[in-house]
Amino acid sequence: MSTDETTAQDSPFRSEPSARDAAPQFVLPLVVRIEKAAPPARTDALETAARAVLVVLSDERSVGDGEWAQVMSDWQDARIRKVVRRARGAEWRRAEALPGITVQGKSAEVRVFPPVPLDGWPRELAKLQVSGTDLDDPEPPVEADPAQPVLWLNPDLDMSAGKAMAQAGHAAQLAWWELSDEERAAWRDAGFPLAVRTADPARWGQLTGSGLPLVRDAGFTEIAPGSCTVVADHPALR
């Protein structure tokens, strides 16, 4: 996928009907651990979710002859969907027992699973709630390091933490697709460093017109179809 604005309209996240809609539809489940006594910080949850998407994309089980390779391919051939659900206590332990990968942030834990059919969620995950992922940052996030990838959120959109986690994951995935094999390997070997920050309103227009990977949401939940949600600012793509 090219990073220019014209072909960005062909993104699998766009709202207009395309050939991707005729393919069998899958969803990538992500579960964030939210314990009542110690919920994660919002920004850390967003960053951990984005890294979780990169971890599963690069996992040896997701490529070549890996056990998840076919379903990962089927998922990416259709409209790219991600759904974030929340769990705590026994719910989290049941989710951990299913095949997947848990990614640990500073305060957040996110478990990502291989894609499942849109209407075929495992029972343990289908029971989990999508709502209730409203998280806060106890302190304002520090300024992002420009030498590392930054996923810039649209400052004009009000998204729940769960929705923003999925959008950050979309942006990380778009950046991953744009990178060369060598650039992917370097990012992976460094542990997928990245930051998620809300863009300055005065800079948002510049970012969306920069040619960097841009997520346009399909509008299934919370925001209008075609909304520009995140720009993936990876140093290798500038």
MARFI-981223 format. One line per field, with one value per residue: x, y, z of N, C-alpha, C in turn; residue in one letter. Coordinates in Angstrom, 2 decimals, m for minus. Atoms other than C-alpha are relative to their C-alpha. Example, Ala and Ser with C-alpha at 12.3 -4.5 7.8 and 13.67 -1.06 7.14 Angstrom:
# MARFI-981223
neast (0.89, m0.82)
nnorth (m1.19, m1.19)
nup (0.00, m0.06)
caeast (12.30, 13.67)
canorth (m4.50, m1.06)
caup (7.80, 7.14)
ceast (0.90, m0.77)
cnorth (1.20, 1.09)
cup (0.00, 0.73)
res (A, S)
//
This chain:
# MARFI-981223
neast (0.84, m0.77, 0.34, 0.53, 1.38, 0.94, 0.17, 0.49, 1.44, 0.20, m0.29, 1.02, 0.78, 0.89, 1.41, 0.70, m0.03, m1.11, m0.08, m0.27, 1.25, 0.54, m0.77, 0.42, m0.44, m0.60, m0.32, m1.12, 0.41, m0.95, 0.61, m0.79, 0.28, 0.38, 0.39, 0.63, m0.90, m1.22, 0.15, m1.18, 0.06, 0.56, m1.02, m0.74, 0.87, m0.01, m1.31, m0.14, 0.84, m0.68, m1.11, 0.56, 0.31, m1.27, m0.55, 0.68, m0.32, m1.37, m0.22, m0.29, 1.23, 0.86, m0.60, m0.49, 0.83, 0.41, 1.34, 0.96, m0.29, 1.14, 1.04, m0.54, 0.11, 1.42, 0.40, m0.57, 0.61, 1.33, m0.06, m0.77, 0.79, m0.54, 0.94, m0.62, 0.89, m0.67, 0.14, m0.68, 0.15, 0.17, 0.17, m1.34, m0.67, 0.56, m0.52, m1.41, m0.10, 0.20, m1.19, m0.17, m1.25, 0.19, m1.01, m0.01, m0.49, m0.40, 1.10, 1.04, m0.18, 0.91, m0.18, 0.48, 0.31, 0.13, 1.33, 1.13, 1.11, 0.73, 1.08, m0.48, m0.90, m0.01, 0.96, m0.66, m0.20, 1.29, 0.66, m0.65, 0.65, m0.72, 0.13, m0.68, m1.44, m0.37, m1.18, m0.59, m1.42, m0.19, m0.80, m0.11, m1.14, m1.16, m0.12, m0.46, m1.34, 0.18, m0.82, 0.76, 1.32, 1.07, 1.34, 0.66, 1.46, 0.75, 0.39, 1.41, 0.87, 0.13, 0.13, m0.26, m1.33, 0.04, 0.02, m1.30, m0.96, 0.15, m0.49, m1.46, m0.43, 0.11, m1.09, m1.23, 0.04, m0.26, m1.43, m0.69, 0.13, m0.78, m1.43, m0.75, m0.30, m1.08, 0.56, 0.85, m0.85, m0.61, 1.05, 0.30, m1.13, m0.06, 1.13, 1.11, 0.21, 0.94, 0.79, 1.31, 0.25, 1.00, m0.66, 0.39, 1.00, m0.57, m0.88, 0.72, 0.15, m1.30, m0.25, 0.86, m0.43, m1.44, m0.29, m0.21, 1.17, 1.14, 1.14, 1.35, 0.83, 1.20, 1.17, 0.92, 0.30, m0.42, m0.33, 0.60, m0.77, m0.98, m0.75, m1.44, m0.18, m1.39, m1.09, m1.16, m1.22, m1.19, m1.15, m0.41, 0.97, 0.06)
nnorth (m1.19, m1.23, m0.96, m1.26, m0.22, 0.62, 1.41, 0.17, 0.22, 1.43, 0.65, 0.94, m0.59, m1.03, 0.32, 0.32, 1.42, 0.43, 1.45, 0.59, 0.29, 1.25, 1.10, 0.36, m1.03, 0.44, m1.09, 0.27, m0.34, m0.46, m0.11, m0.80, 0.32, m1.18, 0.35, m1.14, m0.68, m0.51, m0.08, m0.54, m1.35, 0.00, m0.04, 1.26, 1.01, m0.20, 0.40, 1.45, 0.61, m0.15, 0.96, 1.35, 0.26, 0.23, 1.28, 1.12, m0.02, 0.46, 1.28, 1.09, 0.76, m0.78, m0.09, 1.25, 1.18, m0.07, 0.50, m1.10, m0.71, m0.04, m0.90, m1.36, m0.40, m0.20, m1.25, m1.14, m0.09, m0.59, m1.28, 0.21, m0.33, 0.32, m0.31, 0.04, 0.29, m0.13, 1.15, m0.07, 1.17, 1.30, m0.23, m0.13, 1.31, 0.84, m0.51, 0.39, 1.43, 0.19, m0.32, m1.41, m0.59, m1.10, m1.05, m0.76, m1.37, m0.47, 0.30, 0.70, 1.32, 0.24, 1.30, 0.02, 1.36, 0.12, m0.42, 0.94, m0.45, m1.11, 0.53, 1.26, m0.25, 1.00, m0.32, m0.72, m1.39, m0.59, m0.45, m1.21, m1.25, m0.99, m1.27, m0.06, m0.15, m1.40, m0.07, m1.32, m0.10, m0.70, m1.18, m0.19, 0.72, m0.81, m0.26, 1.17, m0.04, m0.02, 1.04, 1.24, m0.11, m0.64, 0.14, m1.26, 0.08, m1.18, m0.76, m0.41, 1.15, 0.48, 1.45, 0.76, 0.60, 1.21, m0.40, m0.58, 1.10, 0.66, m0.91, 0.00, 1.26, m0.17, m0.86, 0.78, 0.99, m0.69, m0.29, 1.29, 0.37, m0.91, 0.15, 1.08, 1.11, m0.41, m0.96, 0.76, 0.76, m0.93, m0.43, 1.16, 0.31, m1.05, 0.16, m0.84, m1.27, m0.93, m0.86, m0.45, m1.33, m0.80, m1.04, m1.39, m0.33, m0.80, 0.85, 1.18, m0.09, 0.28, 1.43, 0.77, m0.27, 0.25, 1.25, 1.08, 0.88, m0.68, 0.89, m0.53, 1.00, 0.45, m0.61, 0.97, m0.40, m1.25, m1.16, 0.02, 0.71, m0.77, m0.90, 0.20, 0.20, 0.08, m0.04, 0.77, m0.76, 0.82, m0.70, 0.57, m0.34, m1.46)
nup (0.00, 0.07, m1.05, 0.51, m0.39, 0.95, m0.29, m1.37, 0.09, 0.18, m1.26, m0.46, m1.08, 0.54, m0.19, 1.24, 0.33, 0.85, 0.16, m1.31, m0.68, 0.51, m0.59, m1.36, m0.93, m1.26, m0.93, m0.90, m1.38, m1.01, m1.32, m0.93, m1.40, m0.77, m1.35, m0.66, m0.94, 0.64, 1.45, 0.67, 0.53, 1.35, 1.06, m0.03, 0.59, 1.45, 0.52, m0.15, 1.03, 1.29, 0.03, 0.08, 1.41, 0.68, m0.48, 0.63, 1.43, 0.23, m0.67, 0.94, 0.24, 0.89, 1.33, 0.58, m0.29, m1.41, m0.28, 0.15, 1.25, 0.92, m0.49, 0.09, 1.40, 0.29, m0.67, 0.70, 1.32, m0.16, m0.71, m1.23, m1.19, m1.33, m1.08, m1.32, m1.11, m1.30, m0.89, m1.29, m0.85, 0.65, 1.43, 0.57, m0.05, 1.07, 1.27, 0.09, 0.30, 1.43, 0.79, 0.26, m0.49, m0.94, 0.09, m1.24, 0.04, m1.32, m0.92, 0.77, 0.57, 1.12, 0.64, 1.37, 0.42, 1.45, 0.44, m0.06, 0.84, m0.58, m0.84, m0.57, m1.14, m1.08, m1.05, m1.09, 0.42, 0.36, m1.22, m0.53, 0.35, 0.79, m0.71, m1.29, 0.16, m0.19, m0.84, m0.12, m0.30, m1.27, 0.31, 1.45, 0.57, 0.34, 1.42, 0.74, 0.59, 1.46, 0.61, m0.05, 0.62, m0.77, 0.56, m0.35, m0.04, 0.42, m1.20, 0.08, m0.23, m1.38, 0.06, m1.21, 0.02, 0.81, 1.40, 0.33, 0.04, 1.30, 1.02, m0.10, 0.61, 1.45, 0.47, m0.09, 1.06, 1.26, 0.03, 0.19, 1.40, 0.84, m0.23, 0.65, m0.91, m0.90, m0.95, m0.92, m0.91, m0.95, m0.94, m0.84, m0.88, m1.03, m0.91, 0.49, m0.71, 0.63, m0.89, 0.47, m0.51, 0.70, 0.79, m0.18, 1.03, 1.08, 0.81, 0.49, 1.45, 0.60, m0.12, 0.91, 1.36, 0.11, 0.71, m0.96, m0.12, m0.63, m0.24, 0.20, m0.67, 0.72, m0.62, m0.61, m1.38, m0.64, 0.83, 1.33, 1.02, 0.73, m0.87, m0.11, m1.44, m0.44, 0.98, m0.47, 0.32, m0.23, 0.59, 1.28, 1.03, 0.17)
caeast (0.00, 1.44, 1.56, 0.29, m3.11, m4.72, m4.05, m4.74, m8.37, m7.90, m7.14, m8.88, m10.17, m12.09, m15.89, m16.76, m17.72, m14.87, m13.88, m12.71, m16.34, m17.11, m14.46, m15.24, m14.96, m12.72, m11.87, m8.70, m9.68, m7.74, m8.50, m7.26, m6.98, m8.85, m8.90, m11.12, m8.38, m5.63, m6.81, m4.09, m3.26, m5.03, m1.96, m0.11, m3.12, m3.18, 0.54, 0.39, m2.48, m0.54, 2.50, 0.29, m0.89, 2.71, 3.73, 1.05, 1.78, 5.45, 5.02, 6.39, 2.97, 1.45, 3.72, 4.89, 3.62, 2.76, m0.39, m2.05, m0.78, m3.91, m6.36, m4.05, m3.99, m7.77, m8.24, m5.95, m7.65, m10.96, m11.86, m9.40, m11.37, m10.17, m12.34, m11.10, m12.87, m12.11, m11.55, m10.60, m10.11, m11.41, m12.39, m8.78, m7.53, m9.94, m8.80, m5.16, m5.90, m6.80, m4.10, m2.75, 0.00, 0.02, 1.90, 2.88, 3.16, 4.09, 0.67, m1.34, m1.70, m3.23, m3.75, m4.11, m5.56, m5.45, m8.38, m11.78, m14.84, m16.95, m19.77, m17.58, m15.98, m14.81, m17.31, m14.75, m14.19, m17.75, m18.89, m16.51, m17.77, m16.76, m18.04, m16.40, m12.97, m12.93, m9.45, m7.55, m3.94, m2.93, m0.41, m0.10, 2.08, 5.60, 6.53, 7.06, 10.59, 10.67, 13.32, 10.73, 7.42, 4.52, 0.86, m0.94, m4.60, m7.12, m7.59, m11.17, m12.49, m13.75, m13.12, m13.37, m10.10, m11.19, m11.99, m8.73, m6.80, m8.22, m7.42, m3.85, m3.55, m4.78, m2.16, 0.65, m0.45, m0.46, 3.06, 4.18, 2.86, 4.78, 8.17, 10.81, 11.78, 14.93, 12.99, 10.47, 13.22, 14.89, 11.62, 10.86, 14.34, 14.10, 10.89, 8.50, 9.10, 6.31, 4.26, 0.60, m0.16, m2.99, m1.89, m1.87, m4.99, m2.89, m0.71, m3.40, m4.08, m0.38, m0.15, m3.13, m1.66, 1.87, 1.54, 2.12, m0.16, m3.60, m6.44, m9.92, m12.45, m15.31, m17.68, m19.13, m18.95, m18.65, m17.52, m18.73, m17.72, m14.60, m13.30, m9.52, m8.48, m4.72, m1.59, 1.34, 4.53, 7.36, 10.83, 11.51, 8.44, 9.11)
canorth (0.00, 3.33, 6.15, 8.83, 10.35, 8.93, 5.30, 5.90, 5.92, 2.21, 1.46, m1.62, 0.69, 2.97, 3.12, 2.76, m0.75, m2.66, m6.17, m6.74, m6.71, m9.75, m11.84, m13.80, m11.35, m11.88, m9.81, m9.58, m9.81, m7.84, m8.03, m5.40, m6.24, m3.69, m4.55, m2.34, m1.56, m0.87, 0.11, 0.86, 4.37, 5.29, 6.17, 3.06, 0.93, 2.48, 1.95, m1.62, m2.45, m1.08, m3.15, m6.22, m5.90, m5.66, m8.63, m10.88, m9.73, m10.60, m13.81, m16.94, m18.58, m15.82, m16.22, m18.90, m22.29, m21.10, m22.37, m18.92, m18.01, m18.92, m17.12, m14.10, m14.04, m14.42, m11.59, m9.26, m10.10, m8.80, m5.54, m5.18, m5.29, m5.19, m5.30, m4.52, m6.08, m5.80, m8.46, m8.79, m11.54, m14.92, m13.44, m12.51, m15.94, m17.64, m15.37, m16.15, m19.86, m19.39, m19.35, m15.83, m13.46, m11.21, m7.93, m6.06, m2.27, m0.10, m0.49, m2.23, m5.84, m6.62, m10.10, m10.45, m13.53, m14.92, m13.64, m15.27, m15.21, m12.12, m14.24, m17.01, m15.62, m18.16, m18.32, m17.06, m13.89, m13.37, m12.93, m10.03, m6.46, m3.94, m1.00, 0.19, 0.84, 4.50, 5.04, 8.11, 9.18, 10.01, 12.48, 14.05, 11.90, 13.16, 14.59, 11.88, 11.11, 12.16, 9.49, 6.81, 6.00, 8.15, 7.36, 10.71, 10.73, 13.11, 15.90, 16.54, 13.05, 11.82, 8.07, 5.64, 4.01, 0.74, 2.44, 4.40, 1.20, m0.42, 2.68, 2.79, m0.87, m0.04, 2.70, 0.45, m2.16, 0.34, 1.43, m2.20, m2.85, 0.14, m0.88, m2.96, m6.34, m4.79, m1.94, m4.37, m6.52, m3.50, m2.36, m5.86, m6.40, m3.09, m4.29, m2.17, 1.18, 3.65, 6.43, 7.33, 11.01, 13.39, 15.73, 19.47, 20.77, 23.20, 20.34, 17.75, 19.01, 18.88, 15.31, 14.08, 15.67, 14.40, 11.10, 9.12, 6.11, 7.37, 5.37, 6.14, 4.40, 2.36, 3.96, 0.82, 2.31, 5.71, 7.89, 8.78, 6.60, 7.82, 9.72, 10.17, 8.79, 8.21, 9.07, 6.65, 8.73, 6.21, 7.73, 5.34, 6.63, 10.37)
caup (0.00, m1.01, 1.48, m0.89, m0.26, m3.40, m2.63, 1.04, m0.10, m0.91, 2.71, 4.13, 6.86, 4.49, 4.56, 0.85, m0.38, m2.01, m3.07, 0.50, 1.61, m0.56, 1.21, 4.41, 7.29, 10.31, 13.37, 15.43, 19.12, 21.72, 25.42, 27.85, 31.52, 33.61, 37.30, 39.44, 41.93, 39.40, 35.91, 33.37, 32.20, 28.96, 26.88, 28.04, 27.08, 23.59, 23.10, 24.39, 22.05, 19.08, 20.01, 20.47, 16.86, 15.66, 17.81, 16.34, 12.77, 13.17, 15.19, 13.52, 13.88, 11.70, 8.67, 6.26, 7.37, 10.88, 12.56, 12.38, 8.90, 6.94, 9.19, 9.36, 5.57, 5.34, 7.83, 5.91, 2.60, 3.97, 5.74, 8.61, 11.84, 15.43, 18.53, 22.02, 24.99, 28.70, 31.32, 34.96, 37.51, 36.35, 32.98, 32.33, 33.42, 31.03, 28.20, 29.00, 28.61, 24.93, 22.21, 21.91, 23.04, 26.10, 25.72, 28.86, 29.01, 31.96, 33.57, 30.84, 29.81, 26.43, 25.03, 21.27, 19.62, 16.08, 14.00, 14.38, 12.08, 12.63, 14.05, 15.49, 18.65, 21.26, 24.09, 26.63, 24.59, 23.37, 26.97, 27.58, 27.50, 24.85, 26.89, 30.08, 28.62, 29.63, 31.02, 32.17, 32.34, 35.92, 34.46, 30.99, 28.72, 28.16, 24.79, 22.18, 20.97, 17.29, 16.64, 17.38, 15.64, 16.81, 16.19, 16.10, 17.15, 15.61, 18.19, 17.01, 17.76, 21.12, 21.29, 24.16, 25.17, 23.55, 20.25, 20.34, 21.10, 17.97, 15.90, 17.19, 16.23, 12.73, 12.38, 13.58, 11.05, 8.18, 9.10, 9.27, 5.77, 4.41, 5.79, 4.04, 5.48, 6.93, 8.54, 9.98, 11.45, 13.04, 14.62, 15.88, 17.28, 19.16, 20.85, 18.73, 20.44, 19.71, 21.24, 20.91, 21.27, 20.40, 17.62, 18.07, 16.28, 14.27, 12.98, 12.24, 8.72, 7.93, 9.18, 7.16, 4.03, 4.60, 2.73, 5.95, 6.55, 7.53, 9.09, 7.79, 10.01, 8.58, 11.06, 12.63, 16.14, 17.85, 14.94, 11.45, 8.47, 6.72, 9.75, 9.76, 13.14, 13.30, 11.31, 11.62, 11.75, 11.44, 10.90, 8.00, 6.16, 6.43)
ceast (0.88, m0.44, m0.60, m1.50, m0.99, m0.24, m0.37, m1.50, m0.32, 0.30, m1.10, m0.84, m1.01, m1.45, m0.71, 0.07, 1.16, m0.04, 0.27, m1.28, m0.63, 0.71, m0.58, 0.63, 0.49, 0.26, 1.17, m0.42, 1.20, m0.76, 0.95, m0.42, m0.29, m0.53, m0.55, 0.98, 1.20, m0.17, 1.25, m0.20, m0.44, 1.09, 0.78, m0.84, m0.01, 1.32, 0.19, m0.84, 0.66, 1.16, m0.52, m0.33, 1.28, 0.61, m0.68, 0.28, 1.36, 0.29, 0.20, m1.22, m0.92, 0.51, 0.42, m0.96, m0.48, m1.46, m1.07, 0.08, m1.22, m1.07, 0.49, m0.10, m1.45, m0.50, 0.49, m0.51, m1.37, 0.15, 0.68, m0.82, 0.75, m1.06, 0.72, m1.08, 0.80, m0.24, 0.70, m0.22, m0.08, m0.19, 1.36, 0.73, m0.55, 0.50, 1.45, 0.18, m0.18, 1.29, 0.07, 1.31, m0.36, 1.17, m0.13, 0.54, 0.47, m1.05, m1.06, 0.43, m1.05, 0.32, m0.64, m0.12, 0.01, m1.42, m1.04, m1.08, m0.83, m1.11, 0.40, 0.98, 0.00, m0.89, 0.64, 0.20, m1.31, m0.72, 0.56, m0.65, 0.92, m0.02, 0.79, 1.51, 0.43, 1.12, 0.53, 1.51, 0.16, 0.82, 0.05, 1.19, 1.15, 0.06, 0.61, 1.40, m0.14, 0.85, m0.70, m1.35, m1.01, m1.31, m0.81, m1.51, m0.62, m0.48, m1.47, m0.97, 0.03, m0.26, 0.22, 1.40, 0.02, 0.01, 1.36, 1.08, m0.06, 0.56, 1.52, 0.57, m0.06, 1.20, 1.34, 0.07, 0.28, 1.49, 0.80, m0.04, 0.90, 1.50, 0.61, 0.24, 1.08, m0.52, m0.93, 0.83, 0.64, m1.00, m0.32, 1.12, 0.17, m1.14, m1.20, m0.21, m0.96, m0.67, m1.33, m0.28, m1.13, 0.71, m0.46, m0.99, 0.57, 0.85, m0.75, m0.16, 1.29, 0.30, m0.84, 0.37, 1.44, 0.35, 0.33, m1.25, m1.09, m1.16, m1.29, m0.97, m1.24, m1.28, m0.99, m0.41, 0.58, 0.19, m0.54, 0.87, 0.94, 0.81, 1.48, 0.34, 1.44, 0.94, 1.19, 1.29, 1.22, 1.19, 0.42, m0.92, m0.07, 0.69)
cnorth (1.24, 0.95, 1.27, 0.08, m0.72, m1.46, m0.25, m0.23, m1.49, m0.79, m0.99, 0.52, 1.01, m0.47, m0.41, m1.49, m0.32, m1.52, m0.70, m0.38, m1.31, m1.21, m0.36, 0.96, m0.60, 1.23, m0.45, 0.40, 0.47, 0.15, 0.77, m0.35, 1.29, m0.47, 1.25, 0.80, 0.64, 0.02, 0.59, 1.46, m0.07, m0.06, m1.30, m1.12, 0.11, m0.48, m1.51, m0.73, 0.08, m0.97, m1.43, m0.37, m0.29, m1.34, m1.17, m0.03, m0.61, m1.36, m1.11, m0.85, 0.68, 0.04, m1.37, m1.15, m0.03, m0.37, 1.08, 0.65, 0.12, 0.96, 1.44, 0.52, 0.29, 1.30, 1.22, 0.14, 0.65, 1.39, m0.23, 0.50, m0.42, 0.40, m0.19, m0.25, 0.08, m1.23, 0.28, m1.32, m1.30, 0.14, 0.07, m1.34, m0.93, 0.46, m0.42, m1.47, m0.29, 0.34, 1.48, 0.48, 1.15, 0.96, 0.89, 1.40, 0.40, m0.32, m0.86, m1.40, m0.17, m1.36, 0.05, m1.45, m0.08, 0.36, m1.12, 0.50, 1.06, m0.47, m1.30, 0.19, m1.20, 0.46, 0.86, 1.47, 0.69, 0.55, 1.32, 1.26, 0.88, 1.35, m0.03, 0.11, 1.46, 0.09, 1.43, m0.12, 0.74, 1.27, 0.16, m0.77, 0.95, 0.18, m1.20, 0.24, m0.03, m1.04, m1.35, 0.18, 0.63, m0.19, 1.19, m0.13, 1.32, 0.77, 0.38, m1.14, m0.41, m1.49, m0.62, m0.59, m1.25, 0.31, 0.54, m1.08, m0.71, 0.88, 0.09, m1.29, 0.04, 0.78, m0.74, m1.02, 0.64, 0.33, m1.27, m0.42, 0.85, m0.25, m1.12, m1.12, 0.39, 0.97, m0.69, m0.74, 0.90, 0.44, m1.13, m0.26, 1.03, m0.10, 0.85, 1.25, 0.88, 0.84, 0.28, 1.35, 0.66, 1.15, 1.38, 0.35, 0.75, m0.85, m1.15, 0.03, m0.30, m1.49, m0.80, 0.22, m0.35, m1.21, m1.15, m0.87, 0.62, m0.97, 0.78, m1.06, m0.35, 0.51, m0.97, 0.42, 1.38, 1.19, m0.19, m0.77, 0.94, 0.96, m0.37, m0.06, 0.09, 0.12, m0.73, 0.67, m0.83, 0.69, m0.52, 0.40, 1.51, 0.43)
cup (0.00, 1.09, m0.55, 0.26, m0.91, 0.34, 1.46, 0.01, m0.19, 1.27, 0.36, 1.14, m0.53, 0.03, m1.28, m0.29, m0.95, m0.11, 1.33, 0.73, m0.46, 0.59, 1.36, 1.00, 1.32, 0.87, 0.86, 1.40, 0.84, 1.31, 0.90, 1.42, 0.76, 1.36, 0.69, 0.84, m0.69, m1.52, m0.64, m0.40, m1.46, m1.08, m0.04, m0.60, m1.53, m0.61, 0.07, m1.03, m1.37, m0.11, m0.11, m1.45, m0.77, 0.40, m0.71, m1.50, m0.28, 0.61, m1.03, m0.30, m1.01, m1.44, m0.50, 0.21, 1.45, 0.19, m0.14, m1.38, m0.90, 0.48, 0.02, m1.42, m0.36, 0.61, m0.76, m1.43, 0.04, 0.61, 1.34, 1.19, 1.25, 1.02, 1.33, 1.05, 1.31, 0.85, 1.31, 0.73, m0.79, m1.50, m0.70, m0.01, m1.07, m1.37, m0.19, m0.37, m1.49, m0.75, m0.33, 0.58, 0.93, m0.10, 1.23, m0.25, 1.38, 1.04, m0.66, m0.40, m1.08, m0.59, m1.38, m0.45, m1.52, m0.42, 0.09, m0.97, 0.73, 0.93, 0.69, 1.13, 0.96, 1.14, 1.10, m0.34, m0.33, 1.21, 0.53, m0.54, m0.88, 0.70, 1.30, m0.12, 0.08, 1.02, 0.01, 0.18, 1.31, m0.17, m1.52, m0.55, m0.36, m1.51, m0.71, m0.57, m1.52, m0.72, m0.01, m0.70, 0.95, m0.75, 0.49, m0.10, m0.47, 1.23, 0.02, 0.27, 1.46, m0.06, 1.37, m0.10, m0.88, m1.48, m0.41, m0.04, m1.36, m1.12, 0.02, m0.59, m1.52, m0.54, 0.04, m1.13, m1.36, m0.13, m0.28, m1.47, m0.90, 0.09, m0.82, 1.01, 1.01, 1.06, 0.99, 1.03, 1.05, 1.05, 0.97, 1.00, 1.10, 1.00, m0.36, 0.84, m0.79, 1.07, m0.66, 0.67, m0.80, m0.71, 0.42, m1.10, m1.19, m0.94, m0.66, m1.52, m0.73, 0.02, m1.00, m1.46, m0.28, m0.85, 0.93, 0.07, 0.86, 0.13, m0.23, 0.52, m0.81, 0.64, 0.59, 1.41, 0.29, m0.92, m1.41, m1.00, m0.75, 0.85, m0.01, 1.49, 0.47, m1.19, 0.61, m0.48, 0.38, m0.66, m1.38, m1.14, m0.26, m1.29)
res (M, S, T, D, E, T, T, A, Q, D, S, P, F, R, S, E, P, S, A, R, D, A, A, P, Q, F, V, L, P, L, V, V, R, I, E, K, A, A, P, P, A, R, T, D, A, L, E, T, A, A, R, A, V, L, V, V, L, S, D, E, R, S, V, G, D, G, E, W, A, Q, V, M, S, D, W, Q, D, A, R, I, R, K, V, V, R, R, A, R, G, A, E, W, R, R, A, E, A, L, P, G, I, T, V, Q, G, K, S, A, E, V, R, V, F, P, P, V, P, L, D, G, W, P, R, E, L, A, K, L, Q, V, S, G, T, D, L, D, D, P, E, P, P, V, E, A, D, P, A, Q, P, V, L, W, L, N, P, D, L, D, M, S, A, G, K, A, M, A, Q, A, G, H, A, A, Q, L, A, W, W, E, L, S, D, E, E, R, A, A, W, R, D, A, G, F, P, L, A, V, R, T, A, D, P, A, R, W, G, Q, L, T, G, S, G, L, P, L, V, R, D, A, G, F, T, E, I, A, P, G, S, C, T, V, V, A, D, H, P, A, L, R)
//
